[in-house]
Amino acid sequence: MKTVKFLVLGGLIAATSVAAQAADRRLTVVNATAHTMTRLYASPTTGTPVDEDMLGDTILKPGQSAQLVVGGGDACDFNLKASFDDDKTRARKVNVCEVRTYRFTGE
């Protein structure tokens, strides 16, 4: 399985303070679908939704994964929303304080 590794900071830039760094959560997102993931958004379940694509210019083909830093602040529950090349989106609620790897499946 090919792995694409990069880090994305949601919300505040964690490097600006030790407190923010402690709140960051590393999450490996795996594309376990038959379609290419073209966009990925992670927003806290409470508060303002994030509209920045965490993948940027990267795509995740089936079987690929990306390591992300999701966080900033005290939030643990995030809505992950992925868009795929079949024009479908999949949204999932993930507790990034407890989950280290999340697999988007065809469900």
Backbone as JSON, one array per atom type, in Angstrom:
{
  "sequence": "MKTVKFLVLGGLIAATSVAAQAADRRLTVVNATAHTMTRLYASPTTGTPVDEDMLGDTILKPGQSAQLVVGGGDACDFNLKASFDDDKTRARKVNVCEVRTYRFTGE",
  "N": [[0.84, -1.17, 0.0], [0.68, 2.14, -0.91], [1.75, 5.02, 0.76], [0.88, 8.3, 1.44], [2.35, 10.93, 2.95], [1.81, 13.74, 4.94], [1.42, 16.75, 6.8], [-1.24, 18.59, 8.18], [-2.52, 21.44, 9.64], [-5.37, 22.12, 11.45], [-7.45, 24.89, 12.09], [-5.9, 26.78, 14.51], [-2.39, 27.49, 14.24], [-0.38, 25.1, 15.44], [2.26, 25.22, 16.24], [2.69, 27.6, 17.48], [2.3, 27.63, 20.19], [2.93, 25.81, 23.21], [0.73, 24.69, 24.48], [-1.14, 24.48, 22.42], [0.2, 22.66, 20.78], [0.08, 20.37, 22.34], [-2.58, 19.73, 22.12], [-2.97, 18.9, 19.53], [-3.87, 16.33, 17.27], [-2.78, 13.4, 15.8], [-3.82, 11.76, 12.92], [-4.31, 9.05, 10.87], [-5.61, 8.78, 7.75], [-7.27, 6.52, 5.76], [-7.91, 5.55, 2.48], [-10.14, 3.35, 1.81], [-11.81, 2.7, -0.21], [-13.18, 2.05, -3.51], [-12.7, 4.19, -5.07], [-11.06, 7.28, -6.01], [-10.05, 9.54, -3.54], [-10.71, 12.9, -3.49], [-10.98, 15.28, -2.07], [-10.79, 16.41, 1.34], [-12.19, 17.3, 4.38], [-12.02, 18.52, 7.73], [-13.82, 19.26, 10.48], [-14.53, 20.67, 13.67], [-17.12, 19.2, 15.65], [-18.69, 20.98, 16.96], [-19.09, 24.45, 16.61], [-17.57, 26.58, 14.11], [-17.66, 25.41, 10.79], [-14.92, 24.02, 8.92], [-13.53, 25.08, 5.9], [-11.34, 24.45, 4.4], [-9.57, 22.42, 2.24], [-8.03, 19.6, 3.31], [-6.37, 17.91, 1.92], [-5.28, 19.38, -0.09], [-3.39, 19.76, -2.99], [-3.08, 17.1, -3.26], [-4.2, 13.76, -3.93], [-5.94, 10.82, -2.84], [-5.57, 7.71, -3.86], [-7.34, 4.55, -4.22], [-6.56, 2.53, -1.45], [-4.44, 4.09, -0.62], [-2.99, 6.21, 1.96], [-2.98, 8.97, 4.29], [-1.23, 10.9, 6.64], [-2.44, 13.06, 9.01], [-2.63, 16.1, 10.93], [-5.01, 16.85, 13.11], [-6.77, 19.2, 14.78], [-6.28, 21.47, 17.49], [-6.96, 23.51, 20.08], [-9.36, 22.24, 22.45], [-11.02, 20.38, 21.31], [-12.24, 17.13, 20.5], [-14.03, 15.64, 19.02], [-14.65, 15.38, 15.65], [-16.02, 16.2, 12.47], [-15.46, 14.42, 9.65], [-15.27, 14.88, 6.26], [-15.27, 13.53, 3.17], [-14.64, 13.76, -0.31], [-15.16, 12.09, -3.4], [-14.04, 10.68, -6.58], [-16.26, 9.64, -7.8], [-18.25, 11.41, -7.58], [-19.49, 11.33, -5.11], [-19.94, 11.96, -1.62], [-18.68, 11.26, 1.63], [-19.43, 11.41, 4.97], [-18.27, 11.41, 8.26], [-18.34, 11.1, 11.81], [-15.69, 11.46, 14.0], [-13.77, 10.66, 16.8], [-10.95, 12.13, 17.42], [-9.22, 12.05, 19.51], [-9.22, 9.52, 20.45], [-9.14, 7.77, 18.27], [-6.71, 6.66, 16.04], [-6.28, 5.81, 13.47], [-8.31, 6.12, 10.68], [-10.53, 4.59, 8.51], [-11.93, 5.25, 5.45], [-14.59, 3.73, 3.99], [-16.46, 1.97, 1.42], [-19.04, 2.18, 2.22]],
  "CA": [[0.0, 0.0, 0.0], [1.44, 3.37, -0.98], [1.33, 5.97, 1.77], [1.19, 9.7, 1.2], [2.47, 11.53, 4.27], [1.93, 15.17, 5.09], [0.75, 17.24, 8.0], [-2.07, 19.75, 7.98], [-3.02, 21.94, 10.91], [-6.7, 22.71, 11.38], [-7.64, 25.96, 13.05], [-4.71, 27.53, 14.88], [-1.1, 26.86, 13.96], [0.0, 24.52, 16.73], [3.64, 25.53, 16.61], [2.78, 28.89, 18.15], [2.28, 27.49, 21.65], [3.03, 24.45, 23.72], [-0.63, 24.22, 24.76], [-1.76, 24.08, 21.15], [0.86, 21.45, 20.32], [-0.42, 19.24, 23.13], [-3.95, 19.42, 21.72], [-3.01, 18.36, 18.18], [-4.11, 14.9, 17.18], [-2.36, 12.78, 14.54], [-4.81, 10.82, 12.43], [-4.04, 8.49, 9.56], [-6.84, 8.56, 6.99], [-7.04, 5.5, 4.74], [-8.95, 5.43, 1.46], [-10.43, 1.93, 1.63], [-12.9, 2.61, -1.19], [-12.74, 1.74, -4.87], [-12.63, 5.46, -5.79], [-10.04, 8.22, -5.58], [-10.48, 10.63, -2.66], [-10.24, 14.14, -4.1], [-10.99, 16.34, -1.07], [-11.05, 15.99, 2.72], [-12.38, 18.4, 5.32], [-12.17, 18.11, 9.13], [-14.36, 20.37, 11.25], [-15.05, 20.27, 14.98], [-18.57, 18.98, 15.59], [-19.3, 22.22, 17.45], [-18.35, 25.62, 16.14], [-17.57, 26.94, 12.69], [-17.09, 24.4, 9.89], [-13.68, 24.36, 8.22], [-13.74, 24.92, 4.46], [-10.05, 24.24, 3.74], [-9.33, 21.03, 1.85], [-6.82, 19.13, 3.99], [-5.5, 17.22, 0.97], [-4.64, 20.34, -0.99], [-3.21, 19.27, -4.36], [-2.9, 15.65, -3.19], [-5.36, 12.88, -3.98], [-5.67, 9.5, -2.28], [-6.11, 6.62, -4.66], [-7.73, 3.42, -3.38], [-5.48, 1.89, -0.74], [-3.47, 5.05, -0.11], [-3.33, 6.85, 3.23], [-2.3, 10.23, 4.6], [-1.2, 11.22, 8.06], [-2.85, 14.45, 9.19], [-2.77, 16.61, 12.29], [-6.34, 17.43, 13.23], [-6.92, 19.7, 16.14], [-6.17, 22.85, 17.92], [-7.98, 23.66, 21.12], [-9.69, 21.06, 23.24], [-11.99, 19.53, 20.6], [-11.88, 15.76, 20.14], [-14.98, 15.13, 18.02], [-14.57, 16.08, 14.38], [-16.72, 15.69, 11.3], [-14.6, 14.25, 8.49], [-16.06, 14.82, 5.04], [-14.42, 13.21, 2.03], [-15.26, 13.74, -1.64], [-14.53, 11.07, -4.24], [-14.17, 10.9, -8.02], [-17.56, 9.17, -8.29], [-19.15, 12.51, -7.22], [-20.14, 11.06, -3.84], [-19.23, 12.36, -0.42], [-18.92, 10.44, 2.81], [-19.16, 12.19, 6.17], [-18.2, 10.58, 9.45], [-17.92, 11.74, 13.06], [-14.55, 10.7, 14.51], [-13.12, 11.19, 17.99], [-9.54, 12.07, 17.08], [-8.45, 11.81, 20.74], [-9.21, 8.08, 20.67], [-8.9, 7.04, 17.02], [-5.44, 7.03, 15.41], [-6.42, 5.49, 12.05], [-9.7, 6.04, 10.24], [-10.66, 4.05, 7.15], [-13.13, 5.53, 4.69], [-14.97, 2.55, 3.22], [-17.47, 2.2, 0.4], [-20.39, 2.25, 2.84]],
  "C": [[0.89, 1.23, 0.0], [0.88, 4.35, 0.04], [1.78, 7.36, 1.38], [1.22, 10.35, 2.57], [2.61, 13.04, 4.16], [1.14, 15.58, 6.32], [-0.03, 18.49, 7.64], [-2.59, 20.18, 9.35], [-4.38, 22.57, 10.68], [-6.81, 23.79, 12.44], [-6.35, 26.72, 13.29], [-3.45, 26.78, 14.5], [-0.53, 26.41, 15.29], [1.4, 24.9, 17.16], [3.76, 26.83, 17.39], [2.74, 28.77, 19.66], [2.36, 26.03, 22.04], [1.65, 23.87, 23.98], [-1.31, 23.74, 23.49], [-1.12, 22.8, 20.63], [0.34, 20.23, 21.06], [-1.81, 18.81, 22.69], [-4.03, 18.82, 20.32], [-3.14, 16.85, 18.21], [-3.66, 14.4, 15.82], [-3.39, 11.72, 14.17], [-4.37, 10.35, 11.05], [-5.38, 8.19, 8.91], [-6.5, 7.61, 5.85], [-8.22, 5.53, 3.76], [-9.14, 3.95, 1.16], [-11.64, 1.76, 0.72], [-12.31, 2.21, -2.54], [-12.56, 3.0, -5.7], [-11.55, 6.35, -5.2], [-10.66, 9.31, -4.72], [-9.86, 11.92, -3.2], [-10.18, 15.3, -3.12], [-11.29, 15.75, 0.3], [-11.12, 17.21, 3.62], [-12.54, 17.82, 6.72], [-12.61, 19.33, 9.92], [-14.77, 19.87, 12.63], [-16.56, 20.13, 14.89], [-19.34, 20.17, 16.16], [-18.46, 23.39, 16.96], [-18.46, 25.78, 14.65], [-16.96, 25.83, 11.84], [-15.84, 24.92, 9.18], [-13.91, 24.11, 6.73], [-12.44, 24.76, 3.7], [-9.85, 22.75, 3.48], [-7.99, 20.58, 2.43], [-5.87, 18.4, 3.04], [-4.76, 18.18, 0.05], [-4.58, 19.8, -2.41], [-3.06, 17.75, -4.42], [-4.23, 14.94, -3.36], [-4.96, 11.55, -3.34], [-6.36, 8.46, -3.14], [-6.53, 5.48, -3.73], [-6.51, 2.75, -2.76], [-4.43, 2.83, -0.19], [-3.94, 5.65, 1.21], [-2.54, 8.14, 3.36], [-2.34, 10.45, 6.1], [-1.45, 12.72, 8.2], [-2.75, 14.82, 10.66], [-4.09, 17.36, 12.31], [-6.45, 17.97, 14.64], [-6.65, 21.16, 16.3], [-7.28, 23.07, 18.93], [-8.23, 22.33, 21.8], [-10.61, 20.08, 22.53], [-11.41, 18.15, 20.3], [-12.76, 15.22, 19.03], [-14.95, 16.01, 16.78], [-15.44, 15.4, 13.34], [-15.7, 15.63, 10.17], [-15.51, 14.1, 7.27], [-15.12, 14.63, 3.87], [-15.24, 13.22, 0.75], [-14.45, 12.79, -2.51], [-14.81, 11.34, -5.71], [-15.45, 10.32, -8.62], [-18.67, 10.18, -7.94], [-19.95, 12.24, -5.95], [-19.28, 11.61, -2.71], [-19.61, 11.4, 0.7], [-18.51, 11.28, 4.01], [-19.23, 11.26, 7.38], [-17.79, 11.43, 10.64], [-16.84, 10.85, 13.67], [-14.0, 11.42, 15.75], [-11.62, 11.03, 17.79], [-8.64, 11.94, 18.32], [-8.29, 10.31, 20.99], [-8.81, 7.27, 19.44], [-7.6, 7.54, 16.4], [-5.44, 6.76, 13.91], [-7.89, 5.4, 11.72], [-9.72, 5.62, 8.79], [-11.99, 4.49, 6.54], [-13.4, 4.32, 3.82], [-16.05, 2.91, 2.22], [-18.88, 2.31, 0.94], [-20.94, 3.64, 2.83]]
}
